[in-house]
Amino acid sequence: MSPDLALDWRAPHETDVAQTLGVLRRGPGDPTFTRTPDGAIWRATLTDAGAATLRIQQRDVDSIRVEAWGPGSAAAVALAPSMLGERDDTTGFRTGIDELDAAHRRNPGLRVPRTARVMESLVPAILEQKVITLQAHASWRRLVLAFGEPAPGPVPRPMRVAPSADGWRGIPVWEWHRAGVDPKRAAAIQRVAARAARIEEAADLAHVDAAARLTLFPGVGAWTAAEVAQRALGDPDAVSVGDYHLSNYVGHALFGRDMTDDEMLEALEPWAGQRYRVIRLMMAAGLRGRPRRGPRMSFVDHRGR
């Protein structure tokens, strides 16, 4: 089935499609995202013009083929270079730490994506608040399968487009419960969905102003805003302050000890402007975080409450 629109794009710098877009996937069962054996990434998205499915294929270190199906094809293809890190120029970037600079050299195509679709990143970020990732991914999967629309085009497996703002607002209380989402997170999603137009405007703001805009909404704090900035806004400096594991991961990766959020921010200060990139490089370098000694977060079942 021929695409409705296609783009052969040559990036201005080396770009690794899988590394760059991998952060957009919400678990292995994400109905909006899949990777096929040929290495292509398929992604279903909702644009202002309607639903679209993208197939993104790496051809060379800087050559990428983007194909699109659906009424939102033109809008999705227009955003594809930004999503693939077109604006994320790392020329001259150095950390001053041998292991991290080596990781940067080994991963020259690692880019920070900018989807410019804010609600698309905000809703799953709210679902991930204060629960284990596995549980949040299960909630996202169930809700998108139940209330999203079928992804257009010759998708390699059944895929869905995440609900529109009106779709999120229309989910009944009992369906949030069945999906394992407590009333507080459900209410936060419905609040932001009611102001989706204001939320989407954050994509055109400076990063500091976008964070301020997002955190005006009850239920959207610094952690949630950073998670959105890392995906929708292309912010290489967005640190997920308040993350259950991150401060201790950074503390042990750099200094071999636990850290508070404030200590983590102080430790990352030499890389202000690039702190999220540095954290990703720590992970790419295989730097080990805090040894697991204490109990892990437990699965919280909200369905009976």
TIVO-413991 format. One record per atom (N, C-alpha, C, O): x, y, z. Coordinates in steps of 0.001 Angstrom, whole numbers, plus 500000, padded with zeros to 6 digits. Example, Ala and Ser with C-alpha at 12.3 -4.5 7.8 and 13.67 -1.06 7.14 Angstrom:
<recs>
513190494310507800;512300495500507800;513200496700507800;514236496681508465;512850497750507080;513670498940507140;512900500030507870;513409501138508039;
</recs>
This chain:
<recs>
500855498805500000;500000500000500000;500881501231500000;501644501462500938;500772502025498940;501626503204498821;501262504233499880;500090504390500221;502265504935500401;501978505959501417;501235507142500818;501323507398499617;500509507854501653;499848509076501212;500861510186500989;500641511088500182;501973510112501710;503023511112501580;504329510487502026;504336509637502917;505439510898501420;506748510355501800;507781511469501776;507644512462501062;508813511275502576;509906512232502649;511213511479502747;511382510634503626;512137511776501857;513515511291501986;514326512446502566;514596513445501901;514700512271503820;515296513384504558;516753513098504877;517100512012505341;517597514084504624;519009513998505017;519226514917506207;519133516138506086;519513514328507343;519687515092508570;520949515940508502;521890515582507795;520988517046509215;522184517898509216;523330517330510046;524418517904510087;523081516195510710;524102515542511518;523731514068511622;522611513679511288;524654513263512077;524376511840512232;523200511648513185;523127512282514238;522281510761512797;521060510554513572;520748509071513651;520661508390512629;520581508577514862;520198507187515090;518699507166515388;518263507613516449;517923506646514451;516467506667514582;516009505899515817;515180506395516580;516535504706516019;516085503864517132;516413504507518482;515565504530519375;517627505027518639;518007505664519899;517197506941520153;516787507219521280;516982507693519104;516295508973519261;514824508787519580;514295509457520467;514153507885518868;512715507726519032;512341506716520114;511173506630520493;513301505958520612;512996504935521611;512328505482522850;511529504781523472;512632506728523234;512044507306524451;510564507613524276;509876507886525260;510055507574523044;508636507843522812;507781506611523054;506559506715523157;508397505470523145;507662504224523329;507302504035524802;508158504152525679;506039503744525063;505566503537526434;505375502052526689;504251501562526799;506474501359526778;506442499932527060;506370499093525794;506005499597524732;506718497810525902;506755496929524724;505398496706524078;505336496323522910;504311496933524801;502982496741524230;502297498029523826;501083498040523619;503048499122523710;502471500419523356;501724500313522016;502346499995521003;500415500570521988;499675500443520726;500008501528519712;499631501413518545;500711502586520136;501033503685519223;502421503562518613;502820504414517820;503164502516518969;504588502454518595;504992500999518418;504686500158519263;505677500703517327;506239499357517168;507464499428516272;507630500358515483;508307498432516415;509494498308515559;509451496955514893;509253495939515560;509635496927513589;509546495697512814;510932495095512592;511935495787512761;511003493818512219;512303493156512057;513236493844511068;514453493685511162;512689494608510120;513556495306509164;514161496577509749;514886497297509063;513860496852511023;514418498021511690;513562499266511604;513877500275512234;512482499214510832;511615500386510696;510837500623511984;510449499681512675;510620501876512287;509794502257513428;508470502799512893;508435503665512019;507387502262513446;506045502709513101;505481503466514286;505578503018515428;504892504616514007;504366505445515089;503035506060514667;502936506695513617;502015505864515501;500700506465515263;500597507739516079;500958507765517256;500103508795515450;500031510092516124;498766510814515717;498140510482514710;498396511805516511;497218512620516216;497664514052516001;498203514680516913;497447514569514812;497793515946514479;496532516805514481;495425516293514648;496702518093514299;495536518972514210;494674518639512997;493481518942512970;495290518010511988;494554517656510767;493952516258510832;493217515858509928;494253515515511886;493721514166512008;494803513146512290;495965513490512506;494403511887512284;495311510790512621;496314510536511501;496038510783510327;497483510037511894;498503509656510917;499317508502511471;499504508374512681;499794507671510570;500757506629510914;502036506904510145;502011507123508934;503148506891510853;504460507109510241;505245505809510225;505221505051511194;505935505552509132;506943504492509063;508276505176508822;508444505879507826;509220504975509725;510501505681509676;511611504654509520;511766503769510362;512367504765508466;513397503778508134;514753504451508011;514917505402507247;515724503954508766;517099504456508663;517747503881507416;517748502665507221;518298504743506568;518979504283505359;520487504442505455;521236503619504929;520931505490506121;522352505737506328;522469506543507612;521460506847508248;523689506891507995;523862507582509275;523112508908509327;522755509380510407;522871509510508161;522144510775508139;521014510781507114;520482511840506779;520647509606506617;519617509505505588;518442508677506110;518615507532506529;517252509267506081;516070508647506685;514887508774505738;514658509830505149;514140507686505601;512919507655504791;511716507692505731;511607506874506644;510821508641505501;509603508770506296;508407508600505369;508282509309504370;507529507659505702;506299507436504945;505120507644505879;505205507347507071;504010508158505333;502866508481506187;501559508113505511;501420508175504290;500599507725506355;499243507408505911;498256508150506808;498538508396507981;497121508497506262;496061509084507056;495873510568506796;496711511203506155;494768511124507296;494466512547507048;495485513505507645;495597514645507195;496215513067508635;497233513921509240;498615513733508651;499599514188509235;498712513073507508;500017512750506919;500901513974506714;502070513971507099;500344515017506107;501168516187505788;501716516826507061;502890517193507120;500872516957508072;501326517564509323;502363516686510012;503346517198510550;502157515372510003;503095514468510666;504444514445509960;505486514424510616;504434514450508640;505695514452507886;506424515780508088;507653515802508168;505689516877508170;506318518180508384;507037518228509728;508058518903509867;506502517510510721;507120517495512047;508208516432512193;508944516436513180;508317515527511229;509241514402511364;510695514827511573;511346514270512456;511244515782510812;512644516171511073;512858516670512494;513861516335513124;511925517466513005;512028517939514392;511976516762515358;512743516712516320;511077515820515106;510962514643515963;512259513833515963;512600513203516964;512965513851514862;514204513092514729;515436513870515189;516565513412515015;515217515036515770;516336515770516368;517031516742515445;518212517033515636;516326517253514446;516941518188513502;517580519381514217;518645519853513819;516921519864515273;517410521050515978;518457520714517042;519026521616517656;518708519453517257;519562519034518374;521010518895517911;521480517795517622;521692520002517847;523074520047517354;524033519890518537;524014520699519464;524864518858518506;525804518611519603;527240518975519226;528183518546519892;527408519745518185;528751520144517760;529504520808518908;529019521762519516;530683520296519191;531518520867520236;531154520436521644;531795520870522602;530142519593521795;529738519187523140;530760518242523750;531166517266523121;531173518536524976;532077517676525737;531643517715527199;531151518734527684;531829516605527889;531485516568529313;532706516775530201;532576517215531343;533893516459529683;535091516521530505;535314515270531331;536268515201532106;534433514264531175;534586512974531855;534843511924530773;534039511758529855;535957511225530888;536389510339529810;535316509334529403;535060509144528215;534682508684530397;533685507665530066;532494508252529323;531978507635528392;532057509434529724;530908510053529074;531262510588527696;530461510491526766;532456511152527559;532870511620526233;533054510439525281;532771510553524088;533525509309525803;533639508104524975;532255507623524555;532057507214523411;531288507671525488;529918507274525159;529329508192524098;528591507745523219;529654509468524181;529173510429523185;529759510114521810;529062510202520799;531035509747521775;531660509395520489;531067508102519935;530915507954518722;530732507161520829;530165505885520372;528701506011519945;528180505148519239;528048507077520372;526630507263520077;526390508638519438;525637509452519973;527027508887518304;526915510227517709;525530510536517176;525212511697516919;524694509506517002;523352509731516474;522283509866517534;521099509956517208;522674509882518802;521715510007519899;521234511457519978;521994512359520330;519970511660519647;519397513010519621;518230513122520604;517642512118521005;517909514346520979;516744514608521828;515583514939520889;515655515923520152;514520514142520900;513421514369519947;512558515565520335;512516515982521493;511878516096519337;510889517157519570;509660516838518719;509613517173517535;508674516193519326;507464515822518576;506541517010518368;505755517029517421;506634518014519259;505764519193519238;504305518846519507;503429519687519304;504027517627519959;502663517219520337;502659517039521854;503032515983522365;502237518071522557;502434518134524001;501507517183524751;501961516445525625;500220517187524425;499288516292525108;499691514833524933;499490514015525830;500248514518523799;500657513148523497;501724512648524472;501798511450524744;502543513548524997;503538513185526000;503047513431527421;503473512756528358;502156514394527575;501702514765528913;500822513692529546;500992513375530724;499895513132528792;498985512136529376;499738510920529911;499523510553531067;500612510274529130;501335509137529709;502264509524530848;502509508718531745;502792510759530826;503635511202531949;502803511288533229;503277510899534296;501586511785533139;500722511824534316;500408510406534782;500385510142535985;500170509504533856;499903508109534236;501089507499534985;500902506605535810;502296507968534708;503495507401535322;503829508021536677;504828507653537295;503012508950537142;503285509584538430;503084508592539577;502008508014539737;504141508408540369;504084507693541651;503561506256541550;502994505731542509;503750505627540396;503472504193540269;504645503559539528;505442504262538907;504751502244539593;505818501590538864;505560501708537365;504414501774536920;506637501733536603;506522501946535163;505656500875534502;504856501179533617;505816499639534927;505038498550534350;503541498810534484;502779498566533549;503124499305535648;501711499589535873;501239500740534985;500159500668534397;502035501789534887;501656502926534051;501528502521532592;500606502950531899;502461501690532128;502396501236530743;501148500397530494;500534500492529432;500775499582531465;499565498767531324;498328499664531252;497412499395530474;498297500728532059;497167501654532031;497081502358530676;496005502455530086;498217502844530191;498270503509528891;497784502565527793;496970502953526955;498272501348527794;497891500380526768;496379500132526787;495730500150525741;495834499906527958;494408499600528051;493548500782527589;492580500596526852;493899501986528020;493101503153527668;493181503484526181;492173503824525562;494381503385525607;494524503681524180;493805502632523336;493160502971522344;493910501380523716;493212500332522973;491696500513523042;490983500264522070;491219500950524204;489773501069524390;489202502349523781;488080502343523274;489964503451523825;489385504740523454;490104505442522308;489639506480521837;491219504899521856;491872505456520682;491215504942519412;490390504030519457;491585505530518280;491050505070517000;492095504234516272;493292504376516522;491640503353515363;492608502539514628;493589503400513842;493199504391513225;494847503023513865;495855503761513111;495664503524511623;495442502385511210;495743504564510808;495568504383509365;496773503700508722;497864503676509292;496562503149507533;497665502584506771;497882501106507010;497154500484507784;498889500533506343;499161499093506396;500025498734507603;501142498243507438;499526498970508802;500323498776510003;500729497312510156;499966496421509782;501924497051510702;502425495680510789;501734494849511871;501817493621511855;501073495492512785;500248494841513801;499148495825514173;499268497006513845;498086495395514840;497043496357515208;497624497506516039;498246497279517077;497418498721515576;497918499908516259;496766500891516442;495774500855515714;496919501760517421;495888502740517708;496515504127517832;497684504273518186;495713505124517535;496079506519517769;495517506907519126;494357506614519414;496302507554519959;495841507951521284;494617508855521173;494467509573520184;493748508830522167;492539509665522110;492848511149521965;493913511626522358;491893511857521394;491958513314521352;491686513863522755;491372513105523673;491806515164522913;491493515771524208;490055515471524614;489791515148525772;489128515578523668;487735515256523980;487589513784524342;486772513421525189;488382512945523697;488340511518524012;488778511236525434;488145510444526133;489855511876525872;490307511692527256;489263512204528242;489037511592529287;488629513321527911;487630513893528815;486394513008528925;485699513031529940;486124512238527893;484909511440527875;485036510061528503;484056509317528535;486207509700529000;486374508365529592;485612508295530917;485836509131531793;484722507321531083;483938507228532321;484810506856533518;485886506277533370;484322507201534692;485054506949535934;485435505489536066;486564505175536442;484503504587535759;484786503163535968;485870502637535033;486550501662535353;486031503282533878;487082502825532963;488459503223533475;489426502486533279;488562504374534125;489836504728534764;490178503693535826;491325503260535933;489182503299536608;489403502296537643;489854500975537037;490804500359537521;489175500536535977;489543499267535334;490966499304534783;491648498281534712;491398500502534396;492754500653533863;493791500839534971;494976501012534687;493354500806536228;494290500937537346;494740502345537611;495813502553538178;493932503341537206;494295504745537391;493468505323538528;492238505281538491;494138505862539536;493433506414540689;492748507723540320;493097508333539310;491769508171541126;491024509394540808;491892510643540660;491569511521539860;492977510737541410;493822511924541341;494476512068539967;494451513147539375;495063510975539458;495685511049538132;494637511208537041;494845511958536087;493518510513537171;492448510643536180;491951512081536113;491741512616535025;491763512711537274;491297514096537302;492323515038536681;491955515986535987;493614514781536927;494663515623536343;494631515541534815;494771516558534135;494447514330534276;494387514169532821;493170514890532258;493266515549531222;492045514775532917;490849515426532406;490941516942532515;490372517651531685;491642517451533516;491850518901533626;492693519426532472;492344520431531853;493801518750532181;494649519251531097;493967519057529743;494153519862528831;493178517988529613;492455517775528366;491443518888528123;491178519250526977;490877519430529199;489915520526529058;490583521810528577;489911522698528052;491890521915528749;492638523105528323;493715522714527312;494813523270527314;493392521764526462;494393521205525546;494998522265524623;496187522203524313;494205523221524188;494740524247523293;495845525046523975;496869525341523360;495642525394525231;496676526112525987;497896525224526220;499036525688526181;497637523954526459;498735522997526663;499594522904525405;500821522961525494;498975522763524247;499723522593523003;500548523826522655;501557523716521958;500134524993523128;500899526215522860;502299526158523454;503188526893523024;502500525289524440;503817525179525073;504894524777524076;506070525076524283;504508524100522994;505490523663522000;506180524834521320;507279524677520789;505552526009521327;506120527178520654;506767528159521615;507183529246521215;506853527772522898;507441528653523900;508898528282524163;509327527167523867;509647529220524717;510984528886525218;510838527828526300;509800527743526956;511881527018526485;511768525884527396;511359526303528804;510522525642529419;511920527365529318;511585527795530681;510137528258530747;509463528032531751;509652528899529696;508264529356529673;507304528185529488;506205528181530042;507723527201528713;506883526018528531;506711525282529854;505605524853530183;507798525133530619;507702524466531926;506781525252532850;505984524668533583;506892526575532815;506022527401533648;504567527244533241;503684527184534097;504313527177531950;502941526995531465;502377525657531942;501258525601532451;503140524591531782;502635523264532134;502379523136533628;501376522552534040;503271523676534437;503138523498535888;502098524420536507;501884524371537718;501456525249535718;500315526013536202;499116525107536488;498238525448537280;499097523951535830;497941523069535945;498095522144537150;499125521484537284;497105522083538020;497175521159539160;497409519729538691;496765519259537754;498331519049539347;498654517677538964;499816517572537996;500233516470537642;500350518725537558;501517518738536663;502647519462537401;502657520689537495;503589518684537917;504713519259538635;505980519266537799;505945519037536590;507097519530538458;508380519644537759;508768518338537075;509290518356535960;508516517194537737;508878515903537136;508098515689535845;508678515339534817;506794515895535893;505943515669534723;506317516610533590;506394516195532433;506549517879533919;506925518844532888;508243518465532225;508400518635531016;509197517951533010;510482517536532435;510311516342531508;510930516285530446;509467515380531906;509228514211531060;508624514627529717;508941514040528683;507759515634529736;507195516159528496;508260516881527675;508341516706526459;509075517692528346;510101518471527647;511106517574526935;511618517936525876;511391516408527507;512361515488526920;511845514844525634;512632514323524845;510547514876525422;509956514200524265;509275515165523297;509486515096522086;508466516055523837;507686516933522977;508392518236522638;508102518846521608;509320518673523493;509898520002523341;511369520002522946;511936521065522692;511991518838522889;513388518770522468;514347519447523410;515336520030522966;514081519386524712;514899520100525695;516030519207526201;515764518244526920;517286519499525847;518405518659526296;518810518909527744;519745518289528251;518094519828528410;518451520187529781;517413519725530810;517604519925532010;516328519114530355;515208518797531241;515554517629532166;515742516503531707;515637517900533455;515963516885534454;514687516511535200;513956517389535660;514417515226535322;513193514750535967;513353514769537485;513483513727538127;513339515971538037;513483516141539480;512267515540540173;511129515787539775;512519514749541217;511439514072541911;511271512631541484;510403511926541999;512096512185540540;512035510790540099;512444509861541244;513322510185542042;511794508711541304;512018507771542404;513463507276542464;513993507022543545;514096507142541297;515431506543541245;516539507498540782;517713507261541067;516177508571540074;517172509308539299;518288509916540136;519458509787539775;517961510573541244;519014511243542007;520052510249542520;521250510531542498;519595509092542979;520542508081543455;521311507448542301;522477507083542450;520654507318541149;521385506814539979;522538507758539628;523678507324539462;522231509041539520;523269510019539176;524342510054540255;525533510110539947;523926510021541518;524890510057542614;525868508906542573;527070509100542752;525358507699542338;526246506533542305;527048506480541007;528206506062541014;526442506900539891;527173506884538627;528364507835538659;529411507542538081;528206508979539335;529272509988539344;530173509905540574;531386510088540471;529575509625541748;530349509729542988;530233508509543890;530845508482544958;529464507499543492;529370506284544291;528593506430545579;528865505717546545;527615507355545618;526840507538546848;525438508021546517;525166508491545413;524546507892547510;523196508414547363;523226509939547279;524143510588547781;522197510493546631;522063511940546543;520608512331546702;519708511572546341;520380513511547241;519059514128547195;518897514802545833;519860514911545075;517680515253545524;517472515981544276;518330517242544217;518904517560543175;518415517962545345;519217519185545347;520694518878545094;521364519604544360;521195517811545697;522595517424545460;522795516996544009;523828517297543411;521817516299543442;521927515902542038;522006517130541137;522839517183540233;521147518113541377;521169519313540553;522492520055540695;523007520606539722;523033520070541890;524339520705542088;525429519955541333;526312520569540735;525364518615541360;526362517808540654;526277517995539146;527289517933538448;525060518224538644;524865518379537201;525067519809536716;525052520063535512;525255520742537641;525349522156537289;526430522457536245;526210523326535401;527602521774536261;528605522075535231;528097521859533805;528668522399532857;527034521078533648;526490520805532315;525152521494532106;524346521033531298;524898522583532812;523645523321532653;523405523615531171;524291524080530456;522194523331530744;521842523455529338;521867522123528620;521256521970527563;522589521135529202;522740519822528572;522574518696529590;523073517592529368;521894518948530683;521878517970531777;521140516685531411;521570515600531802;520052516786530679;519339515571530247;520216514751529309;520232513522529385;520935515417528438;521841514694527537;522911513943528329;523241512801528011;523442514585529348;524472513949530173;523912512700530852;524590511674530922;522684512783531351;522069511614531990;521882510487530980;522127509324531301;521460510811529789;521316509775528757;522667509159528399;522753507960528131;523707509966528395;525040509437528110;525528508532529237;526210507540528980;525186508861530484;525517507968531600;524914506585531352;525571505563531553;523665506571530917;522997505303530655;523605504606529446;523793503389529456;523909505369528410;524521504784527218;525905504215527523;526333503238526909;526601504836528480;527930504362528865;527858503134529760;528877502497530024;526658502796530228;526505501645531115;526938501920532538;527227500991533291;526988503217532922;527376503530534298;526320502982535253;525121503150535032;526775502333536302;525866501668537223;525395502651538289;526156503483538783;524118502526538624;523540503370539655;523602502694541010;524484501880541283;522662503045541838;522631502543543204;522338501042543225;521390500593542582;523148500250543964;522848498820544084;521482498634544731;521114499371545646;520730497641544248;519398497398544789;519503496626546096;519890495458546111;519158497287547185;519182496630548496;517799496647549134;517363495656549721;517114497779549015;515825497911549666;514693497367548829;514918496881547720;513473497440549343;512316496944548601;512018497827547398;512243499036547432;511511497213546336;511095497966545175;509695498520545410;508963498060546285;509338499537544590;507964500016544656;507028498870544307;507342498033543460;505894498840544957;504945497761544716;503824498217543810;503541499410543697;503187497251543164;502033497510542305;500866497937543192;500546497260544169;500234499052542854;499110499549543627;497828499340542824;497687499894541733;496906498560543342;495664498262542646;494602499258543111;494122499194544243;494241500188542205;493247501208542532;491843500759542160;490876501465542446;491714499603541530;490414499251540948;489352498987541997;488165499150541716;489748498578543213;488768498282544234;488468499455545138;487740499318546121;489032500625544807;488885501768545714;487730502670545272;487456503682545916;
</recs>
